[in-house]
Amino acid sequence: MGSLGLNEALSLVCLYAATNDSKFDAAAVRWLVRFAVEKREVKLGTVQLAAAALNELRGKHYEAATKTLLRLV
């Protein structure tokens, strides 16, 4: 089947958040690491923004967090 691209992996993380799946935290951390490594010349502030948005996926700002993450990718 192959590996997921960064966008597809983000979709899976969002699904885990929306369904309150126990896999969310591990998947979110893996996605953040991939984002930091795969995006060329990413700045620390951008990684911090992505981490904050991932954290908000389980909060009341799900839609805003999703939009932020999609813009970053």
PQR file of N, CA, C, O and H, with PARSE charges and radii, in Angstrom:
ATOM      1  N   MET A   1       0.825  -1.197   0.000 -0.4000 1.5000
ATOM      2  CA  MET A   1       0.000   0.000   0.000 -0.0000 2.0000
ATOM      3  C   MET A   1       0.863   1.253   0.000  0.5500 1.7000
ATOM      4  O   MET A   1       0.451   2.282  -0.535 -0.5500 1.4000
ATOM      5  N   GLY A   2       2.043   1.185   0.585 -0.4000 1.5000
ATOM      6  CA  GLY A   2       2.921   2.350   0.586 -0.0000 2.0000
ATOM      7  C   GLY A   2       2.690   3.225   1.795  0.5500 1.7000
ATOM      8  O   GLY A   2       1.798   2.976   2.605 -0.5500 1.4000
ATOM      9  H   GLY A   2       2.378   0.349   1.019  0.4000 1.0000
ATOM     10  N   SER A   3       3.512   4.257   1.904 -0.4000 1.5000
ATOM     11  CA  SER A   3       3.384   5.165   3.041 -0.0000 2.0000
ATOM     12  C   SER A   3       2.505   6.353   2.681  0.5500 1.7000
ATOM     13  O   SER A   3       2.306   6.671   1.509 -0.5500 1.4000
ATOM     14  H   SER A   3       4.237   4.459   1.245  0.4000 1.0000
ATOM     15  N   LEU A   4       1.993   6.989   3.702 -0.4000 1.5000
ATOM     16  CA  LEU A   4       1.144   8.163   3.503 -0.0000 2.0000
ATOM     17  C   LEU A   4       2.001   9.400   3.292  0.5500 1.7000
ATOM     18  O   LEU A   4       3.061   9.543   3.902 -0.5500 1.4000
ATOM     19  H   LEU A   4       2.155   6.731   4.655  0.4000 1.0000
ATOM     20  N   GLY A   5       1.543  10.278   2.439 -0.4000 1.5000
ATOM     21  CA  GLY A   5       2.173  11.572   2.287 -0.0000 2.0000
ATOM     22  C   GLY A   5       1.847  12.444   3.493  0.5500 1.7000
ATOM     23  O   GLY A   5       1.023  12.067   4.326 -0.5500 1.4000
ATOM     24  H   GLY A   5       0.682  10.162   1.944  0.4000 1.0000
ATOM     25  N   LEU A   6       2.471  13.576   3.591 -0.4000 1.5000
ATOM     26  CA  LEU A   6       2.265  14.468   4.727 -0.0000 2.0000
ATOM     27  C   LEU A   6       0.810  14.938   4.824  0.5500 1.7000
ATOM     28  O   LEU A   6       0.254  15.004   5.920 -0.5500 1.4000
ATOM     29  H   LEU A   6       3.140  13.883   2.915  0.4000 1.0000
ATOM     30  N   ASN A   7       0.201  15.260   3.697 -0.4000 1.5000
ATOM     31  CA  ASN A   7      -1.202  15.697   3.698 -0.0000 2.0000
ATOM     32  C   ASN A   7      -2.137  14.587   4.157  0.5500 1.7000
ATOM     33  O   ASN A   7      -3.041  14.813   4.960 -0.5500 1.4000
ATOM     34  H   ASN A   7       0.653  15.206   2.806  0.4000 1.0000
ATOM     35  N   GLU A   8      -1.906  13.374   3.634 -0.4000 1.5000
ATOM     36  CA  GLU A   8      -2.755  12.244   4.003 -0.0000 2.0000
ATOM     37  C   GLU A   8      -2.584  11.892   5.478  0.5500 1.7000
ATOM     38  O   GLU A   8      -3.555  11.565   6.161 -0.5500 1.4000
ATOM     39  H   GLU A   8      -1.172  13.190   2.981  0.4000 1.0000
ATOM     40  N   ALA A   9      -1.358  11.961   5.959 -0.4000 1.5000
ATOM     41  CA  ALA A   9      -1.103  11.686   7.373 -0.0000 2.0000
ATOM     42  C   ALA A   9      -1.817  12.719   8.250  0.5500 1.7000
ATOM     43  O   ALA A   9      -2.341  12.377   9.310 -0.5500 1.4000
ATOM     44  H   ALA A   9      -0.570  12.227   5.404  0.4000 1.0000
ATOM     45  N   LEU A  10      -1.838  13.979   7.811 -0.4000 1.5000
ATOM     46  CA  LEU A  10      -2.550  15.013   8.553 -0.0000 2.0000
ATOM     47  C   LEU A  10      -4.042  14.718   8.581  0.5500 1.7000
ATOM     48  O   LEU A  10      -4.689  14.908   9.611 -0.5500 1.4000
ATOM     49  H   LEU A  10      -1.412  14.257   6.950  0.4000 1.0000
ATOM     50  N   SER A  11      -4.590  14.263   7.482 -0.4000 1.5000
ATOM     51  CA  SER A  11      -6.015  13.898   7.446 -0.0000 2.0000
ATOM     52  C   SER A  11      -6.317  12.812   8.467  0.5500 1.7000
ATOM     53  O   SER A  11      -7.350  12.849   9.134 -0.5500 1.4000
ATOM     54  H   SER A  11      -4.065  14.109   6.645  0.4000 1.0000
ATOM     55  N   LEU A  12      -5.422  11.854   8.585 -0.4000 1.5000
ATOM     56  CA  LEU A  12      -5.607  10.780   9.553 -0.0000 2.0000
ATOM     57  C   LEU A  12      -5.537  11.319  10.982  0.5500 1.7000
ATOM     58  O   LEU A  12      -6.331  10.918  11.833 -0.5500 1.4000
ATOM     59  H   LEU A  12      -4.583  11.823   8.043  0.4000 1.0000
ATOM     60  N   VAL A  13      -4.609  12.210  11.247 -0.4000 1.5000
ATOM     61  CA  VAL A  13      -4.506  12.830  12.574 -0.0000 2.0000
ATOM     62  C   VAL A  13      -5.801  13.582  12.900  0.5500 1.7000
ATOM     63  O   VAL A  13      -6.313  13.489  14.015 -0.5500 1.4000
ATOM     64  H   VAL A  13      -3.964  12.536  10.555  0.4000 1.0000
ATOM     65  N   CYS A  14      -6.317  14.315  11.933 -0.4000 1.5000
ATOM     66  CA  CYS A  14      -7.576  15.052  12.134 -0.0000 2.0000
ATOM     67  C   CYS A  14      -8.735  14.105  12.409  0.5500 1.7000
ATOM     68  O   CYS A  14      -9.589  14.391  13.249 -0.5500 1.4000
ATOM     69  H   CYS A  14      -5.901  14.390  11.027  0.4000 1.0000
ATOM     70  N   LEU A  15      -8.768  12.983  11.709 -0.4000 1.5000
ATOM     71  CA  LEU A  15      -9.803  11.981  11.933 -0.0000 2.0000
ATOM     72  C   LEU A  15      -9.694  11.415  13.346  0.5500 1.7000
ATOM     73  O   LEU A  15     -10.704  11.268  14.034 -0.5500 1.4000
ATOM     74  H   LEU A  15      -8.074  12.750  11.027  0.4000 1.0000
ATOM     75  N   TYR A  16      -8.489  11.100  13.780 -0.4000 1.5000
ATOM     76  CA  TYR A  16      -8.288  10.602  15.138 -0.0000 2.0000
ATOM     77  C   TYR A  16      -8.768  11.623  16.168  0.5500 1.7000
ATOM     78  O   TYR A  16      -9.375  11.256  17.174 -0.5500 1.4000
ATOM     79  H   TYR A  16      -7.668  11.220  13.221  0.4000 1.0000
ATOM     80  N   ALA A  17      -8.496  12.901  15.916 -0.4000 1.5000
ATOM     81  CA  ALA A  17      -8.938  13.944  16.847 -0.0000 2.0000
ATOM     82  C   ALA A  17     -10.461  14.041  16.867  0.5500 1.7000
ATOM     83  O   ALA A  17     -11.070  14.126  17.934 -0.5500 1.4000
ATOM     84  H   ALA A  17      -8.003  13.199  15.098  0.4000 1.0000
ATOM     85  N   ALA A  18     -11.063  14.029  15.696 -0.4000 1.5000
ATOM     86  CA  ALA A  18     -12.518  14.183  15.591 -0.0000 2.0000
ATOM     87  C   ALA A  18     -13.274  13.023  16.230  0.5500 1.7000
ATOM     88  O   ALA A  18     -14.375  13.198  16.751 -0.5500 1.4000
ATOM     89  H   ALA A  18     -10.568  13.960  14.829  0.4000 1.0000
ATOM     90  N   THR A  19     -12.672  11.836  16.184 -0.4000 1.5000
ATOM     91  CA  THR A  19     -13.337  10.651  16.737 -0.0000 2.0000
ATOM     92  C   THR A  19     -12.833  10.307  18.140  0.5500 1.7000
ATOM     93  O   THR A  19     -13.199   9.275  18.704 -0.5500 1.4000
ATOM     94  H   THR A  19     -11.777  11.693  15.760  0.4000 1.0000
ATOM     95  N   ASN A  20     -11.992  11.180  18.696 -0.4000 1.5000
ATOM     96  CA  ASN A  20     -11.439  10.987  20.033 -0.0000 2.0000
ATOM     97  C   ASN A  20     -10.734   9.638  20.157  0.5500 1.7000
ATOM     98  O   ASN A  20     -10.840   8.957  21.177 -0.5500 1.4000
ATOM     99  H   ASN A  20     -11.696  12.018  18.239  0.4000 1.0000
ATOM    100  N   ASP A  21     -10.024   9.272  19.115 -0.4000 1.5000
ATOM    101  CA  ASP A  21      -9.304   7.998  19.073 -0.0000 2.0000
ATOM    102  C   ASP A  21      -8.052   8.070  19.945  0.5500 1.7000
ATOM    103  O   ASP A  21      -7.371   9.095  19.985 -0.5500 1.4000
ATOM    104  H   ASP A  21      -9.938   9.825  18.286  0.4000 1.0000
ATOM    105  N   SER A  22      -7.761   6.985  20.634 -0.4000 1.5000
ATOM    106  CA  SER A  22      -6.588   6.946  21.514 -0.0000 2.0000
ATOM    107  C   SER A  22      -5.276   7.038  20.740  0.5500 1.7000
ATOM    108  O   SER A  22      -4.227   7.277  21.339 -0.5500 1.4000
ATOM    109  H   SER A  22      -8.314   6.152  20.601  0.4000 1.0000
ATOM    110  N   LYS A  23      -5.314   6.853  19.426 -0.4000 1.5000
ATOM    111  CA  LYS A  23      -4.110   6.936  18.597 -0.0000 2.0000
ATOM    112  C   LYS A  23      -3.698   8.376  18.297  0.5500 1.7000
ATOM    113  O   LYS A  23      -2.631   8.613  17.730 -0.5500 1.4000
ATOM    114  H   LYS A  23      -6.166   6.659  18.939  0.4000 1.0000
ATOM    115  N   PHE A  24      -4.541   9.335  18.675 -0.4000 1.5000
ATOM    116  CA  PHE A  24      -4.307  10.728  18.297 -0.0000 2.0000
ATOM    117  C   PHE A  24      -2.940  11.258  18.726  0.5500 1.7000
ATOM    118  O   PHE A  24      -2.188  11.767  17.896 -0.5500 1.4000
ATOM    119  H   PHE A  24      -5.408   9.142  19.135  0.4000 1.0000
ATOM    120  N   ASP A  25      -2.614  11.143  20.008 -0.4000 1.5000
ATOM    121  CA  ASP A  25      -1.372  11.753  20.507 -0.0000 2.0000
ATOM    122  C   ASP A  25      -0.140  11.228  19.782  0.5500 1.7000
ATOM    123  O   ASP A  25       0.704  12.011  19.346 -0.5500 1.4000
ATOM    124  H   ASP A  25      -3.225  10.730  20.682  0.4000 1.0000
ATOM    125  N   ALA A  26      -0.030   9.922  19.651 -0.4000 1.5000
ATOM    126  CA  ALA A  26       1.138   9.342  18.975 -0.0000 2.0000
ATOM    127  C   ALA A  26       1.179   9.765  17.515  0.5500 1.7000
ATOM    128  O   ALA A  26       2.245  10.092  16.993 -0.5500 1.4000
ATOM    129  H   ALA A  26      -0.715   9.285  20.006  0.4000 1.0000
ATOM    130  N   ALA A  27       0.026   9.762  16.850 -0.4000 1.5000
ATOM    131  CA  ALA A  27      -0.025  10.151  15.440 -0.0000 2.0000
ATOM    132  C   ALA A  27       0.306  11.631  15.273  0.5500 1.7000
ATOM    133  O   ALA A  27       0.986  12.003  14.316 -0.5500 1.4000
ATOM    134  H   ALA A  27      -0.840   9.497  17.274  0.4000 1.0000
ATOM    135  N   ALA A  28      -0.157  12.470  16.178 -0.4000 1.5000
ATOM    136  CA  ALA A  28       0.115  13.905  16.097 -0.0000 2.0000
ATOM    137  C   ALA A  28       1.611  14.186  16.264  0.5500 1.7000
ATOM    138  O   ALA A  28       2.178  15.009  15.544 -0.5500 1.4000
ATOM    139  H   ALA A  28      -0.709  12.167  16.955  0.4000 1.0000
ATOM    140  N   VAL A  29       2.235  13.506  17.204 -0.4000 1.5000
ATOM    141  CA  VAL A  29       3.677  13.695  17.417 -0.0000 2.0000
ATOM    142  C   VAL A  29       4.460  13.214  16.200  0.5500 1.7000
ATOM    143  O   VAL A  29       5.387  13.888  15.750 -0.5500 1.4000
ATOM    144  H   VAL A  29       1.775  12.837  17.788  0.4000 1.0000
ATOM    145  N   ARG A  30       4.089  12.048  15.666 -0.4000 1.5000
ATOM    146  CA  ARG A  30       4.773  11.541  14.460 -0.0000 2.0000
ATOM    147  C   ARG A  30       4.613  12.520  13.303  0.5500 1.7000
ATOM    148  O   ARG A  30       5.563  12.777  12.564 -0.5500 1.4000
ATOM    149  H   ARG A  30       3.336  11.501  16.031  0.4000 1.0000
ATOM    150  N   TRP A  31       3.405  13.066  13.148 -0.4000 1.5000
ATOM    151  CA  TRP A  31       3.168  14.013  12.056 -0.0000 2.0000
ATOM    152  C   TRP A  31       4.023  15.264  12.249  0.5500 1.7000
ATOM    153  O   TRP A  31       4.611  15.766  11.291 -0.5500 1.4000
ATOM    154  H   TRP A  31       2.633  12.857  13.748  0.4000 1.0000
ATOM    155  N   LEU A  32       4.096  15.767  13.471 -0.4000 1.5000
ATOM    156  CA  LEU A  32       4.882  16.973  13.739 -0.0000 2.0000
ATOM    157  C   LEU A  32       6.358  16.756  13.423  0.5500 1.7000
ATOM    158  O   LEU A  32       7.008  17.631  12.849 -0.5500 1.4000
ATOM    159  H   LEU A  32       3.619  15.359  14.250  0.4000 1.0000
ATOM    160  N   VAL A  33       6.881  15.603  13.792 -0.4000 1.5000
ATOM    161  CA  VAL A  33       8.284  15.290  13.485 -0.0000 2.0000
ATOM    162  C   VAL A  33       8.485  15.237  11.974  0.5500 1.7000
ATOM    163  O   VAL A  33       9.445  15.807  11.456 -0.5500 1.4000
ATOM    164  H   VAL A  33       6.354  14.893  14.257  0.4000 1.0000
ATOM    165  N   ARG A  34       7.585  14.556  11.265 -0.4000 1.5000
ATOM    166  CA  ARG A  34       7.688  14.488   9.799 -0.0000 2.0000
ATOM    167  C   ARG A  34       7.626  15.878   9.192  0.5500 1.7000
ATOM    168  O   ARG A  34       8.397  16.202   8.289 -0.5500 1.4000
ATOM    169  H   ARG A  34       6.806  14.092  11.685  0.4000 1.0000
ATOM    170  N   PHE A  35       6.708  16.700   9.686 -0.4000 1.5000
ATOM    171  CA  PHE A  35       6.566  18.069   9.184 -0.0000 2.0000
ATOM    172  C   PHE A  35       7.874  18.828   9.350  0.5500 1.7000
ATOM    173  O   PHE A  35       8.337  19.486   8.418 -0.5500 1.4000
ATOM    174  H   PHE A  35       6.081  16.437  10.420  0.4000 1.0000
ATOM    175  N   ALA A  36       8.469  18.737  10.533 -0.4000 1.5000
ATOM    176  CA  ALA A  36       9.715  19.460  10.810 -0.0000 2.0000
ATOM    177  C   ALA A  36      10.865  18.966   9.939  0.5500 1.7000
ATOM    178  O   ALA A  36      11.719  19.756   9.536 -0.5500 1.4000
ATOM    179  H   ALA A  36       8.093  18.203  11.290  0.4000 1.0000
ATOM    180  N   VAL A  37      10.894  17.686   9.650 -0.4000 1.5000
ATOM    181  CA  VAL A  37      11.986  17.110   8.865 -0.0000 2.0000
ATOM    182  C   VAL A  37      11.762  17.304   7.367  0.5500 1.7000
ATOM    183  O   VAL A  37      12.696  17.643   6.641 -0.5500 1.4000
ATOM    184  H   VAL A  37      10.200  17.045   9.977  0.4000 1.0000
ATOM    185  N   GLU A  38      10.538  17.093   6.904 -0.4000 1.5000
ATOM    186  CA  GLU A  38      10.278  17.095   5.461 -0.0000 2.0000
ATOM    187  C   GLU A  38      10.140  18.483   4.849  0.5500 1.7000
ATOM    188  O   GLU A  38      10.455  18.676   3.675 -0.5500 1.4000
ATOM    189  H   GLU A  38       9.779  16.818   7.494  0.4000 1.0000
ATOM    190  N   LYS A  39       9.676  19.440   5.627 -0.4000 1.5000
ATOM    191  CA  LYS A  39       9.560  20.799   5.093 -0.0000 2.0000
ATOM    192  C   LYS A  39      10.938  21.444   5.092  0.5500 1.7000
ATOM    193  O   LYS A  39      11.598  21.518   6.128 -0.5500 1.4000
ATOM    194  H   LYS A  39       9.420  19.283   6.581  0.4000 1.0000
ATOM    195  N   ARG A  40      11.348  21.889   3.979 -0.4000 1.5000
ATOM    196  CA  ARG A  40      12.676  22.504   3.868 -0.0000 2.0000
ATOM    197  C   ARG A  40      12.671  23.888   4.505  0.5500 1.7000
ATOM    198  O   ARG A  40      11.734  24.669   4.338 -0.5500 1.4000
ATOM    199  H   ARG A  40      10.811  21.829   3.137  0.4000 1.0000
ATOM    200  N   GLU A  41      13.733  24.164   5.232 -0.4000 1.5000
ATOM    201  CA  GLU A  41      13.947  25.475   5.844 -0.0000 2.0000
ATOM    202  C   GLU A  41      12.798  25.919   6.749  0.5500 1.7000
ATOM    203  O   GLU A  41      12.458  27.101   6.789 -0.5500 1.4000
ATOM    204  H   GLU A  41      14.493  23.529   5.368  0.4000 1.0000
ATOM    205  N   VAL A  42      12.209  24.983   7.465 -0.4000 1.5000
ATOM    206  CA  VAL A  42      11.136  25.335   8.391 -0.0000 2.0000
ATOM    207  C   VAL A  42      11.741  26.030   9.604  0.5500 1.7000
ATOM    208  O   VAL A  42      12.801  25.634  10.088 -0.5500 1.4000
ATOM    209  H   VAL A  42      12.485  24.022   7.432  0.4000 1.0000
ATOM    210  N   LYS A  43      11.084  27.042  10.081 -0.4000 1.5000
ATOM    211  CA  LYS A  43      11.565  27.807  11.224 -0.0000 2.0000
ATOM    212  C   LYS A  43      10.926  27.276  12.506  0.5500 1.7000
ATOM    213  O   LYS A  43       9.852  26.676  12.476 -0.5500 1.4000
ATOM    214  H   LYS A  43      10.223  27.364   9.689  0.4000 1.0000
ATOM    215  N   LEU A  44      11.596  27.502  13.616 -0.4000 1.5000
ATOM    216  CA  LEU A  44      11.122  27.027  14.906 -0.0000 2.0000
ATOM    217  C   LEU A  44       9.712  27.543  15.208  0.5500 1.7000
ATOM    218  O   LEU A  44       8.870  26.800  15.712 -0.5500 1.4000
ATOM    219  H   LEU A  44      12.469  27.989  13.640  0.4000 1.0000
ATOM    220  N   GLY A  45       9.464  28.798  14.902 -0.4000 1.5000
ATOM    221  CA  GLY A  45       8.138  29.372  15.151 -0.0000 2.0000
ATOM    222  C   GLY A  45       7.035  28.654  14.382  0.5500 1.7000
ATOM    223  O   GLY A  45       5.912  28.526  14.870 -0.5500 1.4000
ATOM    224  H   GLY A  45      10.148  29.401  14.493  0.4000 1.0000
ATOM    225  N   THR A  46       7.355  28.192  13.191 -0.4000 1.5000
ATOM    226  CA  THR A  46       6.384  27.458  12.385 -0.0000 2.0000
ATOM    227  C   THR A  46       6.098  26.097  13.006  0.5500 1.7000
ATOM    228  O   THR A  46       4.952  25.646  13.018 -0.5500 1.4000
ATOM    229  H   THR A  46       8.268  28.296  12.795  0.4000 1.0000
ATOM    230  N   VAL A  47       7.128  25.446  13.517 -0.4000 1.5000
ATOM    231  CA  VAL A  47       6.942  24.156  14.190 -0.0000 2.0000
ATOM    232  C   VAL A  47       6.119  24.358  15.464  0.5500 1.7000
ATOM    233  O   VAL A  47       5.263  23.534  15.789 -0.5500 1.4000
ATOM    234  H   VAL A  47       8.058  25.812  13.507  0.4000 1.0000
ATOM    235  N   GLN A  48       6.374  25.438  16.173 -0.4000 1.5000
ATOM    236  CA  GLN A  48       5.602  25.734  17.378 -0.0000 2.0000
ATOM    237  C   GLN A  48       4.135  25.985  17.035  0.5500 1.7000
ATOM    238  O   GLN A  48       3.245  25.527  17.751 -0.5500 1.4000
ATOM    239  H   GLN A  48       7.069  26.107  15.910  0.4000 1.0000
ATOM    240  N   LEU A  49       3.879  26.704  15.954 -0.4000 1.5000
ATOM    241  CA  LEU A  49       2.509  26.958  15.508 -0.0000 2.0000
ATOM    242  C   LEU A  49       1.820  25.652  15.150  0.5500 1.7000
ATOM    243  O   LEU A  49       0.662  25.441  15.512 -0.5500 1.4000
ATOM    244  H   LEU A  49       4.602  27.077  15.373  0.4000 1.0000
ATOM    245  N   ALA A  50       2.517  24.778  14.446 -0.4000 1.5000
ATOM    246  CA  ALA A  50       1.949  23.480  14.080 -0.0000 2.0000
ATOM    247  C   ALA A  50       1.633  22.666  15.331  0.5500 1.7000
ATOM    248  O   ALA A  50       0.578  22.036  15.406 -0.5500 1.4000
ATOM    249  H   ALA A  50       3.457  24.949  14.152  0.4000 1.0000
ATOM    250  N   ALA A  51       2.526  22.671  16.304 -0.4000 1.5000
ATOM    251  CA  ALA A  51       2.281  21.934  17.549 -0.0000 2.0000
ATOM    252  C   ALA A  51       1.067  22.485  18.288  0.5500 1.7000
ATOM    253  O   ALA A  51       0.251  21.719  18.801 -0.5500 1.4000
ATOM    254  H   ALA A  51       3.383  23.183  16.243  0.4000 1.0000
ATOM    255  N   ALA A  52       0.944  23.797  18.344 -0.4000 1.5000
ATOM    256  CA  ALA A  52      -0.204  24.414  19.012 -0.0000 2.0000
ATOM    257  C   ALA A  52      -1.502  24.074  18.277  0.5500 1.7000
ATOM    258  O   ALA A  52      -2.523  23.795  18.905 -0.5500 1.4000
ATOM    259  H   ALA A  52       1.607  24.419  17.928  0.4000 1.0000
ATOM    260  N   ALA A  53      -1.457  24.097  16.962 -0.4000 1.5000
ATOM    261  CA  ALA A  53      -2.650  23.763  16.176 -0.0000 2.0000
ATOM    262  C   ALA A  53      -3.035  22.299  16.370  0.5500 1.7000
ATOM    263  O   ALA A  53      -4.217  21.980  16.493 -0.5500 1.4000
ATOM    264  H   ALA A  53      -0.628  24.324  16.451  0.4000 1.0000
ATOM    265  N   LEU A  54      -2.049  21.414  16.398 -0.4000 1.5000
ATOM    266  CA  LEU A  54      -2.339  20.005  16.661 -0.0000 2.0000
ATOM    267  C   LEU A  54      -3.012  19.838  18.012  0.5500 1.7000
ATOM    268  O   LEU A  54      -3.961  19.066  18.150 -0.5500 1.4000
ATOM    269  H   LEU A  54      -1.089  21.674  16.298  0.4000 1.0000
ATOM    270  N   ASN A  55      -2.524  20.556  18.999 -0.4000 1.5000
ATOM    271  CA  ASN A  55      -3.108  20.490  20.338 -0.0000 2.0000
ATOM    272  C   ASN A  55      -4.560  20.959  20.333  0.5500 1.7000
ATOM    273  O   ASN A  55      -5.391  20.420  21.064 -0.5500 1.4000
ATOM    274  H   ASN A  55      -1.753  21.184  18.888  0.4000 1.0000
ATOM    275  N   GLU A  56      -4.864  21.953  19.517 -0.4000 1.5000
ATOM    276  CA  GLU A  56      -6.222  22.498  19.445 -0.0000 2.0000
ATOM    277  C   GLU A  56      -7.192  21.613  18.663  0.5500 1.7000
ATOM    278  O   GLU A  56      -8.400  21.844  18.696 -0.5500 1.4000
ATOM    279  H   GLU A  56      -4.188  22.391  18.923  0.4000 1.0000
ATOM    280  N   LEU A  57      -6.682  20.612  17.968 -0.4000 1.5000
ATOM    281  CA  LEU A  57      -7.587  19.722  17.235 -0.0000 2.0000
ATOM    282  C   LEU A  57      -8.562  19.025  18.171  0.5500 1.7000
ATOM    283  O   LEU A  57      -9.659  18.649  17.759 -0.5500 1.4000
ATOM    284  H   LEU A  57      -5.700  20.424  17.941  0.4000 1.0000
ATOM    285  N   ARG A  58      -8.177  18.855  19.404 -0.4000 1.5000
ATOM    286  CA  ARG A  58      -9.058  18.232  20.390 -0.0000 2.0000
ATOM    287  C   ARG A  58      -9.796  19.270  21.221  0.5500 1.7000
ATOM    288  O   ARG A  58     -10.500  18.923  22.169 -0.5500 1.4000
ATOM    289  H   ARG A  58      -7.285  19.160  19.739  0.4000 1.0000
ATOM    290  N   GLY A  59      -9.641  20.519  20.876 -0.4000 1.5000
ATOM    291  CA  GLY A  59     -10.288  21.585  21.625 -0.0000 2.0000
ATOM    292  C   GLY A  59     -11.473  22.161  20.865  0.5500 1.7000
ATOM    293  O   GLY A  59     -11.967  21.578  19.900 -0.5500 1.4000
ATOM    294  H   GLY A  59      -9.068  20.800  20.106  0.4000 1.0000
ATOM    295  N   LYS A  60     -11.906  23.307  21.323 -0.4000 1.5000
ATOM    296  CA  LYS A  60     -13.077  23.935  20.715 -0.0000 2.0000
ATOM    297  C   LYS A  60     -12.755  24.665  19.411  0.5500 1.7000
ATOM    298  O   LYS A  60     -13.658  25.170  18.744 -0.5500 1.4000
ATOM    299  H   LYS A  60     -11.505  23.781  22.107  0.4000 1.0000
ATOM    300  N   HIS A  61     -11.479  24.723  19.047 -0.4000 1.5000
ATOM    301  CA  HIS A  61     -11.067  25.434  17.827 -0.0000 2.0000
ATOM    302  C   HIS A  61     -10.626  24.459  16.734  0.5500 1.7000
ATOM    303  O   HIS A  61      -9.680  24.739  15.998 -0.5500 1.4000
ATOM    304  H   HIS A  61     -10.746  24.312  19.589  0.4000 1.0000
ATOM    305  N   TYR A  62     -11.299  23.330  16.630 -0.4000 1.5000
ATOM    306  CA  TYR A  62     -10.941  22.278  15.671 -0.0000 2.0000
ATOM    307  C   TYR A  62     -10.831  22.809  14.246  0.5500 1.7000
ATOM    308  O   TYR A  62      -9.845  22.548  13.557 -0.5500 1.4000
ATOM    309  H   TYR A  62     -12.067  23.102  17.228  0.4000 1.0000
ATOM    310  N   GLU A  63     -11.837  23.549  13.807 -0.4000 1.5000
ATOM    311  CA  GLU A  63     -11.847  24.033  12.418 -0.0000 2.0000
ATOM    312  C   GLU A  63     -10.705  24.999  12.150  0.5500 1.7000
ATOM    313  O   GLU A  63     -10.036  24.891  11.122 -0.5500 1.4000
ATOM    314  H   GLU A  63     -12.638  23.761  14.367  0.4000 1.0000
ATOM    315  N   ALA A  64     -10.474  25.927  13.041 -0.4000 1.5000
ATOM    316  CA  ALA A  64      -9.377  26.889  12.868 -0.0000 2.0000
ATOM    317  C   ALA A  64      -8.022  26.173  12.882  0.5500 1.7000
ATOM    318  O   ALA A  64      -7.124  26.508  12.110 -0.5500 1.4000
ATOM    319  H   ALA A  64     -11.018  26.014  13.876  0.4000 1.0000
ATOM    320  N   ALA A  65      -7.891  25.196  13.759 -0.4000 1.5000
ATOM    321  CA  ALA A  65      -6.647  24.443  13.847 -0.0000 2.0000
ATOM    322  C   ALA A  65      -6.407  23.664  12.556  0.5500 1.7000
ATOM    323  O   ALA A  65      -5.285  23.622  12.051 -0.5500 1.4000
ATOM    324  H   ALA A  65      -8.621  24.923  14.387  0.4000 1.0000
ATOM    325  N   THR A  66      -7.447  23.057  12.034 -0.4000 1.5000
ATOM    326  CA  THR A  66      -7.331  22.306  10.780 -0.0000 2.0000
ATOM    327  C   THR A  66      -6.909  23.224   9.647  0.5500 1.7000
ATOM    328  O   THR A  66      -6.026  22.878   8.863 -0.5500 1.4000
ATOM    329  H   THR A  66      -8.358  23.091  12.445  0.4000 1.0000
ATOM    330  N   LYS A  67      -7.524  24.376   9.555 -0.4000 1.5000
ATOM    331  CA  LYS A  67      -7.164  25.341   8.502 -0.0000 2.0000
ATOM    332  C   LYS A  67      -5.710  25.781   8.633  0.5500 1.7000
ATOM    333  O   LYS A  67      -5.000  25.891   7.634 -0.5500 1.4000
ATOM    334  H   LYS A  67      -8.242  24.658  10.192  0.4000 1.0000
ATOM    335  N   THR A  68      -5.276  26.030   9.844 -0.4000 1.5000
ATOM    336  CA  THR A  68      -3.898  26.441  10.083 -0.0000 2.0000
ATOM    337  C   THR A  68      -2.926  25.368   9.623  0.5500 1.7000
ATOM    338  O   THR A  68      -1.944  25.663   8.942 -0.5500 1.4000
ATOM    339  H   THR A  68      -5.853  25.941  10.656  0.4000 1.0000
ATOM    340  N   LEU A  69      -3.201  24.120   9.997 -0.4000 1.5000
ATOM    341  CA  LEU A  69      -2.316  23.026   9.621 -0.0000 2.0000
ATOM    342  C   LEU A  69      -2.285  22.832   8.108  0.5500 1.7000
ATOM    343  O   LEU A  69      -1.222  22.589   7.537 -0.5500 1.4000
ATOM    344  H   LEU A  69      -3.999  23.881  10.550  0.4000 1.0000
ATOM    345  N   LEU A  70      -3.427  22.936   7.464 -0.4000 1.5000
ATOM    346  CA  LEU A  70      -3.462  22.790   6.009 -0.0000 2.0000
ATOM    347  C   LEU A  70      -2.669  23.891   5.315  0.5500 1.7000
ATOM    348  O   LEU A  70      -2.016  23.643   4.302 -0.5500 1.4000
ATOM    349  H   LEU A  70      -4.291  23.134   7.928  0.4000 1.0000
ATOM    350  N   ARG A  71      -2.723  25.109   5.857 -0.4000 1.5000
ATOM    351  CA  ARG A  71      -1.935  26.208   5.296 -0.0000 2.0000
ATOM    352  C   ARG A  71      -0.445  25.949   5.461  0.5500 1.7000
ATOM    353  O   ARG A  71       0.344  26.274   4.573 -0.5500 1.4000
ATOM    354  H   ARG A  71      -3.254  25.311   6.681  0.4000 1.0000
ATOM    355  N   LEU A  72      -0.060  25.374   6.576 -0.4000 1.5000
ATOM    356  CA  LEU A  72       1.359  25.115   6.838 -0.0000 2.0000
ATOM    357  C   LEU A  72       1.926  24.044   5.915  0.5500 1.7000
ATOM    358  O   LEU A  72       3.087  24.114   5.513 -0.5500 1.4000
ATOM    359  H   LEU A  72      -0.700  25.110   7.297  0.4000 1.0000
ATOM    360  N   VAL A  73       1.108  23.060   5.582 -0.4000 1.5000
ATOM    361  CA  VAL A  73       1.583  21.973   4.718 -0.0000 2.0000
ATOM    362  C   VAL A  73       1.715  22.502   3.314  0.5500 1.7000
ATOM    363  O   VAL A  73       2.101  21.763   2.409 -0.5500 1.4000
ATOM    364  H   VAL A  73       0.165  23.003   5.908  0.4000 1.0000
TER
END
